[in-house]
Amino acid sequence: MADTTFLDWPFFEDKHRELRDAIESWCCINLPADHSDTDAACIKLVNDLGAAGFLKLSAVDPSDPKPLDVRSLCIMRETLARHDGLGDFAFAMQGLGTGAISLFGNSQQQQWLNKTRAGETLSAFALTEPNSGSDVANIELSAIRDGDDYVLNGEKTWISNGGIAGVYVVFARTGEAAGAKGISAFIVPADTPGLTVEERLDVMAPHPLARLGFKQLRIPASNRIGEVGQGFKIAMSVLDVFRCTVGAAALGFARRALEETIARATTRKLGDGVLADMQMVQGHMAEMAIDIDASALLIYRAAWTKDMGAARVSREAAMAKQFATDQAQQIIDKAVQIHGGEGVRSGNTVEKLYREIRALRIYEGASDVQKIIVARQLLSQEERNAGTKRTQGHLHKGQAAAS
């Protein structure tokens, strides 16, 4: 049984503890999913999560828009990931895929949320391109205004839910300025002529991913989300909300790895005792537990800060994502090592966790990118502090001269 003492931390309210109990019960009945057909599994998971009401947390209610509760998103992802990585993926993409509509869409555009929150339509976040990964400002897919329409041409790749989504939020270059200032966001229904699935992408932990083509794809200008040229701001705002939830998924994987390790170490015979009798193994388990709690503190600090009304939590979310995903990788590696040969047997739980965790250190901003974000925040704060000191210094000199 996973540790739940963290729910007593002051970050949480009763509704969060109740949510955790509800999703835990649902997971025990419905997960793990049948992974033999990844597309079918994802579609069923979204349908089932929607029917159970959990997808209401993934986006605002168009009839009563309240801010997203990021702590609830993190609890959902942590719990789902501990049971099944594909379950976490299915839930997460309903939130990330519609994040731009949820945060910036008008009332007409937000009608899509009725379908995604009910689990009737899968959503996708189409940002990455073959020549534009972490460097979002270099997006090349073009959106040219033609009367009351936009015409899109180009490619997107590594798109989660690519090929099975019913609606895509696509970021394209509208060209008002160079770099980040010339990007806009658009809603593209999956059945729009000109949208093609160029390639399905197979990865080490099977998830539905695709490379998409946009060939003279025409959509009405009313499908643009927000103002023209605001696409980069929109994308970063969405990632600001959902980035710490990636850390929460990693935390779920890490908690499961520790559970499996404890079970293995306390039952695996070694001489006259068991593996857990070895001080070295105890040391590894202690390190795993410490890293799990440290990750949880960073994740729920970031989520709580956002829920308390902070406009941006770029620094907090970057810290949470970088630390939690990197430490989960190490925790799972320790779990595999302690399991010995069984740890690398195909289908073993820790072997599956080993494949699941690696992608989280890449998507929604690779670990090194998160370090850059944190460093830039620190340097920016230092510049602001230095400016304040200079201003105060000038004031003091002026006051001294006046006296």
C-alpha positions in Angstrom: 0.0 0.0 0.0 1.4 3.4 -1.0 2.2 6.0 1.7 -0.6 8.4 2.1 0.7 10.5 5.0 1.6 13.3 2.6 -2.1 14.0 2.4 -1.9 15.4 5.9 0.4 18.1 4.7 -1.0 21.7 4.8 -1.0 21.8 1.0 -4.2 19.8 0.9 -7.9 20.2 1.7 -10.5 17.6 2.5 -11.6 17.5 -1.2 -8.1 16.4 -2.2 -8.1 13.5 0.3 -11.6 12.5 -0.9 -10.4 12.6 -4.5 -7.4 10.4 -3.7 -9.6 7.8 -2.1 -12.0 7.9 -5.0 -9.4 7.5 -7.8 -7.5 4.9 -5.8 -10.7 2.8 -5.6 -11.4 3.3 -9.3 -7.8 2.3 -10.2 -8.0 -0.9 -8.1 -11.0 -2.0 -10.2 -10.0 -0.7 -13.7 -6.2 -0.8 -13.9 -3.9 -2.0 -15.3 -5.5 -1.7 -18.7 -5.1 -4.2 -21.5 -2.1 -2.9 -23.4 -2.4 -5.3 -26.4 -3.9 -2.6 -28.5 -2.6 0.8 -27.3 -5.1 2.9 -29.3 -8.1 0.9 -28.2 -6.8 0.9 -24.6 -6.4 4.7 -24.6 -9.8 5.3 -26.1 -11.5 3.0 -23.5 -9.6 4.6 -20.6 -10.7 8.1 -21.7 -14.3 6.8 -22.1 -14.2 5.2 -18.6 -12.5 8.1 -16.8 -15.1 10.4 -18.4 -18.0 8.2 -17.4 -16.7 8.1 -13.8 -16.5 11.9 -13.7 -12.8 12.2 -13.2 -12.2 14.1 -16.5 -14.2 17.0 -15.1 -10.9 17.9 -13.4 -9.0 18.1 -16.6 -10.5 21.3 -17.9 -12.8 24.2 -16.8 -16.5 23.8 -16.9 -17.8 26.0 -19.8 -21.0 26.7 -17.8 -19.2 27.6 -14.6 -15.6 28.3 -15.3 -13.4 28.1 -12.2 -9.6 27.9 -12.3 -8.1 24.4 -12.7 -7.2 22.8 -9.4 -3.6 21.8 -10.0 -3.3 19.8 -6.8 -6.2 17.7 -8.0 -4.5 17.1 -11.3 -1.3 16.1 -9.5 -3.2 13.6 -7.2 -4.9 12.1 -10.2 -1.7 11.7 -12.2 0.3 10.3 -9.2 -2.4 7.7 -8.4 -3.0 6.7 -12.0 0.7 6.4 -12.7 1.3 4.2 -9.7 -1.2 1.7 -11.1 -0.7 2.0 -14.9 1.4 4.4 -17.0 -1.2 4.2 -19.8 -3.9 5.2 -17.4 -1.9 8.3 -16.5 -1.3 9.1 -20.1 -5.0 8.9 -21.0 -5.9 11.3 -18.3 -3.0 13.7 -18.7 -3.6 14.3 -22.4 -7.3 15.3 -21.9 -5.9 18.1 -19.7 -2.8 19.1 -21.7 -4.6 18.7 -25.0 -7.3 21.1 -24.1 -5.3 23.4 -21.8 -5.1 26.3 -24.3 -8.9 26.1 -24.9 -9.5 25.8 -21.2 -7.3 28.8 -20.2 -7.7 31.1 -23.2 -10.6 29.9 -25.4 -13.8 31.9 -25.8 -17.2 30.5 -24.9 -17.8 29.0 -28.3 -14.5 27.3 -28.4 -14.9 26.0 -24.9 -17.9 23.9 -26.1 -15.2 21.3 -27.1 -14.6 20.9 -23.3 -18.0 19.4 -22.9 -16.9 16.5 -25.1 -13.4 16.1 -23.7 -14.5 16.3 -20.0 -17.1 13.6 -20.7 -14.5 11.3 -22.3 -16.4 11.4 -25.7 -13.5 13.1 -27.6 -9.8 12.6 -27.2 -7.6 15.7 -27.4 -4.0 16.5 -28.4 -1.4 19.2 -27.9 0.4 19.7 -31.2 3.5 21.8 -30.5 6.6 19.9 -31.4 8.1 19.8 -34.9 10.9 17.8 -36.6 13.2 20.9 -36.3 11.6 22.4 -33.2 11.6 20.5 -30.0 12.6 22.4 -26.8 13.1 25.6 -28.9 9.5 26.4 -29.4 10.2 29.8 -31.0 11.5 28.0 -34.1 8.2 26.6 -35.1 7.9 26.4 -38.9 4.4 25.2 -39.6 2.7 28.1 -41.2 -0.8 29.6 -40.8 -1.4 32.1 -43.6 -4.5 34.3 -43.4 -6.8 34.0 -46.4 -10.0 36.1 -46.0 -12.0 34.6 -43.1 -9.8 31.5 -43.0 -6.3 30.4 -42.1 -4.4 27.9 -44.3 -1.9 25.6 -42.5 1.1 23.9 -44.1 3.8 21.9 -42.4 4.4 19.1 -39.9 4.1 18.2 -36.2 5.8 15.2 -34.6 5.8 13.3 -31.3 2.2 14.3 -30.9 0.5 12.3 -28.1 -2.9 10.9 -29.1 -1.9 11.5 -32.7 -4.1 9.6 -35.0 -6.8 8.9 -32.3 -7.6 12.4 -31.1 -10.8 14.1 -32.1 -9.5 17.6 -31.7 -6.0 19.1 -31.9 -4.7 22.4 -30.5 -2.0 23.4 -33.1 0.6 26.0 -32.8 1.6 27.6 -36.0 3.6 30.6 -37.3 1.4 33.5 -38.4 4.4 35.7 -38.9 3.6 39.0 -37.1 7.2 39.0 -35.9 10.2 36.8 -35.8 10.6 34.0 -33.2 8.2 33.6 -30.3 6.2 36.7 -31.2 4.9 35.3 -34.5 3.1 32.2 -33.3 -0.6 31.6 -32.8 -2.7 28.8 -31.5 -5.6 27.1 -33.4 -8.3 24.5 -32.9 -8.1 21.8 -35.6 -10.8 19.1 -35.6 -9.4 15.7 -36.6 -11.7 15.4 -39.6 -10.5 18.6 -41.2 -9.4 18.0 -44.8 -5.6 18.3 -45.2 -4.8 16.8 -41.8 -2.9 13.5 -42.3 -1.2 10.9 -40.1 2.2 10.6 -41.8 3.7 8.1 -39.4 2.9 6.3 -36.2 5.8 6.4 -33.8 6.7 3.4 -31.7 8.4 4.0 -28.4 9.8 1.9 -25.5 6.7 2.3 -23.4 3.8 2.0 -25.9 1.8 5.2 -26.2 -0.2 6.5 -29.2 2.2 9.0 -30.9 2.3 10.2 -34.4 3.8 12.6 -36.9 1.1 14.7 -38.5 1.0 16.5 -41.9 -0.9 19.7 -42.6 -1.4 20.2 -46.4 -3.4 23.3 -47.4 -5.5 22.7 -44.3 -8.1 25.4 -44.1 -9.9 26.4 -40.9 -12.0 29.5 -40.1 -10.3 32.4 -38.3 -12.7 31.8 -35.4 -10.7 28.7 -34.6 -7.8 30.8 -33.5 -7.4 30.8 -29.7 -6.7 34.2 -28.2 -5.1 37.1 -30.1 -2.9 36.7 -33.1 0.7 36.2 -32.1 -0.1 35.0 -28.6 0.6 31.4 -29.3 3.9 31.2 -27.5 2.5 32.8 -24.4 -0.5 30.4 -24.5 1.8 27.4 -24.9 4.0 28.5 -22.0 1.0 29.2 -19.8 -0.4 25.7 -20.5 3.0 24.1 -19.7 3.2 26.2 -16.6 0.1 24.6 -15.3 0.7 21.0 -16.4 4.5 20.7 -16.0 4.4 19.9 -12.3 1.8 17.2 -13.0 4.5 15.4 -15.1 6.5 15.4 -11.8 3.4 13.9 -10.1 3.3 11.1 -12.7 7.0 10.4 -12.0 6.2 10.4 -8.3 3.6 7.7 -8.9 6.1 5.6 -10.7 8.6 6.0 -7.9 6.1 5.1 -5.2 5.2 1.9 -7.1 8.9 1.1 -7.5 9.5 1.4 -3.7 6.4 -0.7 -3.0 7.7 -3.4 -5.3 11.2 -3.1 -3.8 9.9 -3.6 -0.2 7.9 -6.6 -1.2 10.9 -8.1 -3.0 13.4 -7.4 -0.3 11.2 -8.7 2.5 10.4 -12.0 0.8 13.5 -12.8 -1.2 15.5 -15.4 0.7 19.2 -14.7 1.3 21.1 -17.2 3.4 19.3 -17.5 6.8 17.4 -14.3 6.2 16.0 -12.1 3.5 17.4 -9.4 1.2 16.0 -6.6 3.5 18.3 -7.8 6.3 21.3 -6.3 4.4 22.2 -2.8 5.5 23.1 -1.9 2.0 19.7 -2.7 0.8 18.2 -0.8 3.7 20.3 2.1 2.7 19.0 2.0 -0.9 15.4 1.9 0.4 16.0 4.8 2.7 17.4 6.9 -0.2 14.4 6.0 -2.3 12.0 7.1 0.5 13.8 10.4 1.0 13.8 11.2 -2.7 10.1 10.4 -2.9 9.2 12.8 -0.1 11.5 15.5 -1.5 9.8 15.2 -4.9 6.4 15.3 -3.4 7.2 18.5 -1.5 8.4 20.2 -4.6 5.5 19.0 -6.7 2.8 20.0 -4.3 4.5 23.2 -3.4 4.3 24.2 -7.1 0.7 23.0 -7.4 -0.4 24.8 -4.2 1.3 28.0 -5.3 -0.6 28.0 -8.6 -3.9 27.2 -6.8 -3.3 30.1 -4.4 -3.5 32.5 -7.4 0.1 32.9 -8.6 0.0 34.1 -12.2 3.1 32.0 -13.1 4.9 29.2 -11.3 7.7 28.7 -14.0 10.4 28.3 -11.4 8.5 26.1 -9.0 7.1 23.9 -11.8 10.6 23.5 -13.4 12.1 22.5 -10.1 9.4 20.0 -9.4 9.5 18.5 -12.9 13.3 18.2 -13.1 13.9 16.8 -9.6 10.9 14.4 -9.5 11.6 12.9 -13.0 15.3 12.6 -12.5 15.0 11.1 -9.0 12.3 8.7 -10.1 14.7 7.4 -12.8 17.2 6.7 -10.1 14.7 5.2 -7.7 13.4 2.8 -10.4 17.0 1.9 -11.3 17.6 0.9 -7.7 14.4 -1.1 -7.7 15.6 -3.0 -10.8 19.0 -3.6 -9.2 17.5 -5.0 -6.0 15.2 -7.3 -8.0 18.2 -8.8 -9.8 17.5 -10.9 -12.8 13.7 -10.6 -12.2 14.1 -6.9 -12.6 14.9 -7.1 -16.3 12.4 -9.8 -17.1 10.0 -8.5 -19.7 6.7 -7.8 -18.1 8.0 -7.5 -14.6 6.5 -4.4 -12.9 9.8 -2.7 -12.3 10.9 -3.5 -15.9 7.8 -1.7 -17.1 8.4 1.2 -14.8 12.0 1.4 -16.1 10.6 1.9 -19.7 7.8 4.3 -18.6 9.9 6.8 -16.6 12.5 7.7 -19.3 10.2 9.7 -21.5 9.1 12.0 -18.6 12.6 13.4 -18.4 12.2 14.6 -22.0 8.6 15.7 -22.8 7.1 19.0 -21.7 10.7 20.3 -21.4 13.7 18.1 -21.0 15.6 18.1 -17.6 18.3 20.4 -18.8 15.7 22.9 -20.1 14.2 22.9 -16.6 17.6 23.8 -15.2 17.9 26.7 -17.7 14.5 28.0 -16.6 15.4 27.9 -12.9 18.8 29.6 -13.6 17.2 32.3 -15.7 14.7 33.0 -12.9 17.5 33.3 -10.4 19.5 35.6 -12.7 16.5 37.7 -13.4 15.7 38.1 -9.7 19.4 39.1 -9.1 19.1 41.8 -11.8 15.9 43.1 -10.2 17.5 43.1 -6.8 20.6 44.9 -8.1 18.3 47.5 -9.8 16.5 48.1 -6.6 19.8 48.6 -4.7 21.0 51.1 -7.3 17.7 53.0 -7.1 17.9 53.1 -3.3 21.5 54.2 -3.5 20.6 57.1 -5.7 17.7 58.1 -3.4 20.0 58.0 -0.4 22.6 60.2 -2.2 19.8 62.6 -3.2 18.5 62.8 0.3 22.0 63.4 1.7 22.7 66.2 -0.8 19.4 67.8 0.0 20.2 67.8 3.7 
